[in-house]
Amino acid sequence: MPQFTARSFASAVFAVLLLSACATTNINLPSITEGTTGERLPGKIIWRDLLTNDPAASRRFYGELFGWQFESVGTASNLRSDSAYTLIRHNGHLIGGMIDTLALNGRDDISQWVVLMSVADVDAASRKVEAAGGRIITPPTDLQSRGRLAVVRDAEGALLGLLQTRDGDPGDRSATAGDFLWDELWTTDAANASSFYSDIAGLKGGNIDNDATRAKAPSYQLLKAGDTPRAGIMPNPLEGLDPVWVSYIRVESPAAITSQVAALGGRVIVEAGPRPLGGEVAFIADPSGAGIALQTWPLEQQD
């Protein structure tokens, strides 16, 4: 099994090659919504793609831990094999995608989750990236049904996609156990990162509102669209890890999940335990090395 290291998250160049391949070979990736919503939610993380060199192991891992379902659409999207791209569902809802790195470009050393943030105008947002201290990796390109995508690094180097959907963004809904719950930027300079996302997506950064919670996690910030929290920013908690976007899955018991991880080919990076912000968390890697966090919800404050 690949070792989970800072470089597991830092395979950004290869991730970009994968996404670029989708954008330059007349690929028609499916919409991230079923039906047209017509809704735009700039600043929201609206999709997550898993880059994996072992789709079969990934399907088993996430299917058994969280009850996810998988729908291969590679050949229907004009990719070279049916396994090249897979839609991920939970309780019937579309929640993400999975890219087979071996099928797409023969790489077996790539593994990470990549978040896609909604923007109202990806061309305009991309023009602001470099001015805000970031870097454009893949300029805006059309993915047909999915919309228009750019891949960038933010001001601290974290990789993400900026997506202007064709059919609208998925609306907000309550996360049940097994759903994606939250997204955080683990970074080296929270103030600089906050300024970056304000410039490109209109998000406003600030400390969490609750005095008691803020006293326990004084360095934690929220990125908000108006009054709606869209993501968190915190100092990088793992030594040697490059700045990265981390997604959280809602679970009833992180310890119950982590007890199954090794048998499914994964690895526990941070054991289940209380979090200063409240509730319990854990951090795991799947069989190909991609990291994902677990979180209970609603939060219960720890003494």
N, C-alpha and C positions, 0 to 999 in steps of 0.2 A: 504494500500500500504506500502511495506517495506520502512523504513527510509533510506535515503542515508547518510551513515557515512563512516568514515575511514575503518570500518570493512567490508563494502560492497565490497571494493576493496581488503580487506585482507582475503577473503575466499579462499586463495591460497591452503590450504591443501585439501579442498573439491574439488576444481577445479582439482587438481592433481589426486584425487581419480577417478574423471570422466574420465580423459584422460587415466589413468592407466587401467581402466576397458575396454576402447576401445582397449588397447594394449595387454590385457591378455586373451581375450575371442574370439580370432579368428575373430575379426571385420575387415571388409574390407571397410574402409572409402574411398569415391570417391576421385579421383585426383582433385587437385585444378586448373587444366587446362583441357581444352577439346582438346585432341590431344597432341602429344608429341612436346614440344618446344626444348628440348635438351639444354636449356639455363640455366646457373647458375648465380645468382645475389647475391653473399654472402653479408650479412648485410642488405638486403632489407626486410622490413616487407611485406611478401607475402600473408598473410592470417590472418583472424580475426574470432574467434569463440565466439559466445554469449552463455553464460551459463544462463539459465532462468528457473524459476519454473512455468511459464505460457506462453507456446509457442503461444497460441491463441491470448492473449493480445499483445504479442510482435509482431506477424505478423501484427495485425491491426495497432499498433503504427507506426512501421517502414514503412509499406505499404502505409499508408495514408500520413505520413510526407514526405517520400522520393521516393515513387513509387517503392519500392522493391517488387520482386516476390519471392515466396517460393516453394521449391520442396522437399517434404518429401521422405527420402531414408532410413529410419531406418531399416525396415524389409529387404530391399534389401542389406543392409550392415551387416545383421545377428544380428541386435539389437532386443530387445524384443518387441518393438512396432514401428509403422511407424513414430510416432512423435519424437522418441528418437533422431534422427539426421535429420536436414533439411538444404539443400543448399539454399543460398541466392543469388539472381541475381538482377542486375540493368541494364535495357535496354538489357537484354539477357546475359550480362557478369556475370560470377561467381565472387562474391566479398567476400563471407564469408560463415559461417555455424552457425547453432543454435543447441544447445544441450539442450534437455528437462531433467532437473536434476531429476524431479520426476519420469519420466519413466526409467531413467538409474539406479538410486540408491535410490530413495525415498526421497531425500533431498528437503526441501522446503525453505531453508534459504541460498541458493546460487544464486548469481547474479553478473556477471561481464563480461566484454569483455576481451578476452585473445588474445594477438598478437603472431604470429609465425614468426620468423626471419629465413631467408634462410642461410644455411651454406653448404659449399661444402662437408664436411665430418663430420657428426654429432658425430661420435665416437671420432674423434680427437678433435672437439670443446668441447665435454663434458669433456674430460680429462683435458682441460685447465681451466674449470670453477672454480674448487676449488682452483687451484693455483692462479687464478686471484681474489680470495676473494669471490667467489659466492658459491652456494650450489646446488648440483644435487638433484632434487626431484624425478624425474622418469628417470632412465637411458635409453639410446637409445633403442627403441622398434620399431618393424615393424608394420605398419598399411596398409600393402599390397599396394593397388593402390595409396594411399596418399604418401607413402614413409616411411622414418625412422625418428622418433620423440623422442626428449628428452625434459623434462620440468625442468626448472632451476629457481633459484632466482639469480639475479645479485649481485654485490658487496654491494649494498645498500638495497637489499631485494625485489626488484620488480620482479614479476613473468612474465615469458614468455616461449614460446616454441621455440626450435631450430629444424628446419625441413630440412631434406635432401630429396627433392622431388624425386619421382621415374621417372616422365616423364618430368622433367624440371620445371623451375619457370615461372610464368606469366610475360610477357614482360612489359616494361614501356609503359604507355599510358596516354593521357591527361584525367584528371578527369572532368566529367561533373557534373552539379548540381545533388546531390543525391549520388554521388560516394564517397568512401573514398579518402581523399585528402592528409593526412599527419599523422604522428605519433610522439608523444613526450614522453620522459621520464621525469616525474615530480619526483624529487629526492632530497636528502639531501646533497649530495656531488658530484657535477658535474664532478670535476676533476677525482675522483676515478671511477665514472661510465664510463667516457670516456676511461680511461685506460682499464677497464674491456672489453668493446666492441671492443677495438683495439686488445686485446689479443685473444678473441674468434672468432671474425668475420672479422678482418682486417680493421675495420672502424677507421678513423682518426678524432679526435675531434678538434675543433677550433672555434674561434669566428666568427660570421657572417661577411661577407666581406664588406658590405656597411657601410661606416663611419657614415652616418646620422642615419641609423637604429641601428647600434651598440651603438651610443650615447644614444638612447632611451631605449635600452634593453641590457645593458652591460653584464648581467649575462647569456645571451642566447648563447648556443653553437650549432653547427651543427655537426652531425656525417656523414662523407662522405666516399664513396667508390670511390677512385680516386678523380675525380672532381665532382662526382654526389652526391648531398645531399640525405641522406637516412632517417634521423630522426633528431629531435631536443632534446636538453637537457636543462631543466630550473629548477630553485629552485621551490620546491613545493609551489603552490600559495594558497592552502587551508589548514587552520590550522587543525592539527590532522589527516591529511590524510597520510597514509603510502606511501612510494615510489611506483609508479605505471606507467605503460605504458598507455597513453591516445591516442585514435584515434580521428581524426577530419573528419567530413563529409562536403563536399563543399555544400554551400547553397547560394542563391542569396540574402536572407535577413534573418539573425538570428532572428530578431524580429518577422517576419512573421511566422517562425517556432515555436518560444516559445509561441506565442499567442494560438497555438493549443494543446500544450503539456498537459495541465491539463485535457482538455476534453477527451483526449485519455488515461488518467490514469497515465500519467507521472508527472514529477516534474521539475521545473526550479531551478537549483542550482545557476547559475550565469546568471543574466539577460544580454541581448544583449547590447554590447557596443564596443567602439573602443579599439584596442589593440596597445600597443607600437610598435610592429613590423609592424603594418599596418593592414588595413581592420577592419572588425568587427567580434566579436566572441560571443558565448554563451556556457553555459555548462548545460546539462540536464540529467535527469535520466529517464529511461523507466519504464513501469509499474512494473517490478520486481526489480527495483532499480539499474540496470546497468548504469554507467555513460558514456556519449559520448559528444564530443565537436562539435560545429558548427563553420564554418569559411567561410568568403567570399574570393573569388579568381578571378582575380589577386588582390594582395594587393594594397591598396591605402594608402599612408603615411598620418598619422594624424599630424596636426599642433601641 
